[in-house]
Amino acid sequence: MSEVQKQGKTVLVGVSGGIAVFKICSLVSSLKKQGYEVHVLMSEGAQEFVTPLTFQTLSGQKVITDLFDTNYTPEVHHISLARKADAFVIAPATANVIARIANGLADDFLTTTFLAADCPKLIVPAMNTHMLNNPITQDNLAKCRKYGMKVMESSSGYLACGDVGNGRMPEASEIEDAVKEILHTDKYLSGKRVLITAGPTEEAIDPVRYLTNHSTGRMGFALARAARNAGAEVTLVAGHNYLPKVRGVETIDVVSAKDMAEAVLSRKDENDVFILSAAVADYTPAHYVDNKIHKSEGSLTIETQRTTDILAALGQSKKPGQVLIGFSMETDDMVRRTRDKLAKKNCDYIVGNNLKEKGAGFGTDTNRVVIISKEEEKELGLLSKDETAEEILRWCLKEKN
């Protein structure tokens, strides 16, 4: 979602009375910084944990806590907010507020606005394990799902009450990811199965050493989130990385180029779209040594052999209707080299970038790419990796198909 699109979106954040309310401060702050218009609605219990002034400062909007407050505008405010909302999230959602919204109660500003809103809604339960697992609470959550609300799974761990189990509220970054997913109402990849590769491979020399590269997997993970948000069923084949799992995406962890090739090629008939953004090793040691290679005088020579070219293999077996998108990382003559790969590997699109360009390459939050097809080239310019991912998908899979 571009910055312009974000600036046109309004997110309502309903906060009920649970100790986890402090996490929502980070959520509101982050959404506001990204350009969303954020309004916070607080239950009476929530105000015992965090003051309305805190959320007013973070959101830049007055926090209404009283249904009959006449000191704001002459309009019926819960109706006007409900009308402009693009998404409504309740976090933390206590057992009490879940019971009220599941049964259509509207007895304060939060629940009245929630009932009046017809935008996508997200419920984030947070409570004691036994309260969450109580059949009454589970029935109420089932009602919420039945009425079209999204319910985010609670995390497990140590709870404020001292119990250990589920009922812990997810981190603010996870909730933000879920909010962005429900904001993405254009599900143009609905019904499609998309396989994406990400990250580096590691080619073992001995039990201690391996050959690898600087890839972090960020671009591939961004593509997985974007494809999921667009409605696709996504499989992510990922080399070693330190990134959090992408919620709602099947992740297959691999180590070597051989592992990645097997994971991808065994699924070549199951998917509609393949996006190969991983930095796969072109060469692997020809002989693995079972014991550590000890240093000695002089140099060390390691014999290598070619790995499977996954992109070329998919290009050779591509069926009608399947879309193949490759990536090309270069340091010079990027467009020519990338276009050569397009023809040689029978891709529909190749996404090229130059490691030496500022803001592009490994380990950055941004990227600068050129999408190349047989007919044309599309230069995206400097964007965040999330924005780059969205533009790649739209240009290759929506606008061109």
Disulfide bonds with the S-S distance in Angstrom:
none
